[in-house]
Amino acid sequence: MLAEPSLVNVPIPEPIPEPEPEMSNIEREFRELVTGLLAAGVAPSDVMDDPRWEDLNERASAEGFETWPVFLQLAAM
């Protein structure tokens, strides 16, 4: 006699977490700038007025790193 399908204990494998991708130096630098400015009380709308923003944004663009989605994520925290 076979057991009911709902009564069979099938072990569920533990999920293997996917490794987080390494953060590039430019992303790390960008995140540090934005979080530092926000922590210092700079409004998200004023972060782009910081003199370091333009240089960092240009370098990020040259490396193919899109700053806008990361900025939005950090500003929403």
C-alpha positions in Angstrom: 0.0 0.0 0.0 1.4 3.4 -1.0 1.3 6.4 1.3 -0.8 9.3 0.5 1.2 11.9 -1.5 0.4 14.6 1.1 1.9 12.4 3.8 5.3 11.6 2.1 8.1 13.6 3.7 10.3 14.8 0.9 13.3 16.8 2.1 13.4 20.3 0.8 16.9 21.3 -0.1 18.3 24.4 1.6 18.4 27.3 -0.9 21.9 28.3 -1.8 22.1 32.1 -1.6 23.5 33.7 -4.8 26.7 35.5 -4.2 26.3 39.3 -4.2 28.2 40.9 -7.0 31.3 42.7 -6.1 30.8 46.4 -5.8 33.1 48.4 -8.1 35.3 51.1 -6.7 33.3 53.8 -8.5 30.0 52.4 -7.0 31.5 52.3 -3.5 32.8 55.9 -3.9 29.4 57.1 -5.2 27.5 55.4 -2.3 29.9 56.9 0.2 29.5 60.4 -1.2 25.7 60.2 -1.3 25.2 58.6 2.1 27.7 61.0 3.7 25.9 64.0 2.3 22.5 62.7 3.3 23.8 61.8 6.8 25.2 65.4 7.1 21.7 66.7 6.5 22.0 67.7 2.8 18.6 67.3 1.1 18.4 64.8 -1.7 17.6 67.6 -4.1 20.7 69.4 -3.1 23.2 66.5 -3.3 23.9 67.2 -7.0 25.1 70.7 -6.1 28.1 69.2 -4.2 31.3 70.0 -6.3 32.3 66.3 -6.1 29.1 65.1 -7.7 29.9 66.1 -11.3 33.4 64.6 -11.4 32.2 61.4 -9.8 29.2 61.2 -12.0 31.3 61.6 -15.2 33.8 58.9 -14.1 30.9 56.6 -13.2 29.4 57.2 -16.7 32.7 56.4 -18.3 32.8 53.1 -16.5 29.2 52.2 -17.4 27.9 52.6 -13.9 24.4 54.1 -13.7 24.3 56.4 -10.8 20.6 57.4 -10.9 19.0 54.1 -9.7 21.5 53.9 -6.9 20.9 57.6 -5.9 17.2 56.9 -5.8 17.7 53.9 -3.7 19.9 55.7 -1.2 17.7 58.8 -1.1 14.6 56.7 -0.3 16.3 55.1 2.8 
